[in-house]
Amino acid sequence: MTFVVPFDGSVLAEAALVRAIEYGDALDEDVTVVSVIPERTRYAREKGWIGEDEEYDIPAVVDRLRDQVRSIAPDATFAYERIREFPPESQLADHIERLVLEHDPSVVFLGSDNVGRVVTPLTSVGVHVAADEAYDVLIVRHRHPPKLEAIDQHADFYDDTDSVS
C-alpha cells in the first residue's frame, strides 16, 4: 500500500503531503509524491514556479519541487513527468492520474480547495483525479487540520498562520 500525493508546490499540496506523512507514519506506509511538469512558460508562471520576467528552466523547477518535498518529507519518493503540451485541465489530470496509478496507491492525498463542492469549477485538475475509483481520496482543504489542536511532529508546518481558503 502506498500513499500518493500529486504535488505542484502550492500551499495545499504541501498540506496534503504533511497529512500523507502523518498518516503514513501512523500506518507504516510509504509516501510517493508525483508532479507533472508541462514544458510551457505560461503554466510555470501560473503556478508561481517562475517570475514574470524569469526564463523557464525546467530542470531547476524540478529541483525546487524535489527540494520542497524533501524539506517536508525527507523519506518520501519523488517522481515526475515532463509533458510538452499545455493541455486543458482534464488532459493534465489524465497525465497526473496515470502517474499516480503507476505507484499503485491505496490513498491519494489531494490538496484542493475546489474538489467536492456542490458547484465544481471546470478548471480543477483535482476534480478529475478524485473521480477515479481505483483508490480512496483524502481531500485536504486547509493547511492545518481544522479539528486537531496540534500534531507535535509537524508543529512548525502548522504554526504558520498563513491560511488558505
N, C-alpha and C positions, 0 to 999 in steps of 0.2 A: 504494500500500500504506500502511495506517495501523495503528499500534499503539493499541489502545483499553484503557483502564483503568477498570473500574467502581470508584467511589470513594465511601466512606461516612465518611471521616475517621479510620478506625481505623489502628492501627499497621501492620497487614498491608496495608491499602490503600495507605498511604504507601510501604511497602516495594515493593509491586507497581509503583507509579508510578516509584520510583527505578530499578527494573530496566528498565521500559519506556524511560525516558530513556536509560539506559546502552546498551541495545540499539539504540534509535533513533539515538543519536549514532554508534554503530559502523556502522550500516547506512544512515545518512542517511534515516531515516523520520520522519514526523510522528507525534506522540503526541496523542491526544484522551482527555480524562477525562470520564466521564459519571456523573451522580448522579441518583437517583430520590428525590424528597422527598415522602413521604406527609404529608398535612396532618392528622396525628393526633399529639397530645401524647405519648401513651404510647410511640409509636415513637421520637419525638425523645428522650425520656428514656432508653429502652433503648439508643440509640446514643450517649448521652452528649453530645448536641447541646445539651441544656439541663439545668439542675439540677432537683432535686426540686420546689422551690417557684417556679421560674422560669416565666414565661409564654412560650409558643411563638411567637416572632416569625420566621416563615418566611423573609422576605427577609434578616433578619440571619443566619440559619443558612446560607442560600445564599451570602451574602457571606463568612462564615467558611470554608466549604468551598472557595470560589474562592480566598480568600487563602491557605489551607493549600496548595492545589495550586500557586499562583504561587510560594510560598516554596520549593517543591521543584523545580518545573519551570516557570520563567517563560515559556517559549515554547510550552507545551502549550495546546491549545484546551480550554476547559471548557464542557460542555453539561449541562443538567439538565432534568428534567421534574418538575413538581409533580403529584401524584395525590391525589384527595380521600380515597379509601378507605385503610384499613389492611388490605391483603389478606393472605391466608395467604402463606407464603414462596414457594410455587410461582407464585402470581399476581404477586407482587412481582418475582420472577425474570423473568416474561414481560415486564413493563414494562422492566426493565433490559436484557434481551436485545433487545427492539425498539429501544431507544435505541442500544445497541451496534451493531446491524445498520445503522442509519441512517448510520453512519460507515464502512461497508464495510471492516471490519477484516481484516487478514491474520493478526494475532495479538491475542488478548485476554490481558492480564496480570491475573491474578486473585489477590488476596491472600486466602488462606483457610487455616485450619488444619484444616478438615473435609473438603475435596474430595479425592476419590481414595483415601480409606481403605477398608479392606476392609468395615468397618461404617460406613455413611454415615448421619449423622443426617438425619431427615426435615425438619428445620428449617433446612437450609442452602440459602441462595439460590444460593451458588456451585455446588452440585451441578447445579442446573437450568441455569445459564448455561453451565457447562462441557460440558453434554451436547450442545449444538448442534454439528453437524459442518460448519457454514459457515465456520468459522475454526479455527485452531490455538489452543490454550490453554496458556499458561505459568502454572503454579500457583506462587505464592510463599508458602512456609510459614514462612520465617524472615526476621527483619529484616535480617540480614547473610547473604550467600550462604555457606553452610556450607563450601564447598570453596575459596573465594578468600581469599587473605591480605589483600589491600587493593585498593581501587579508588580511586585518587587523587582523581578529580573529585568524588566524593560521600563522601569520608572522614568529614566531620563527621556525616553521617547514620548511618554505620556505627559511629562511635565511641561512640554512645550505648549504654551497657551494659545498658539495659533489654531483656530478651529476651522474646519471645512464643513460647509453645509450648503 
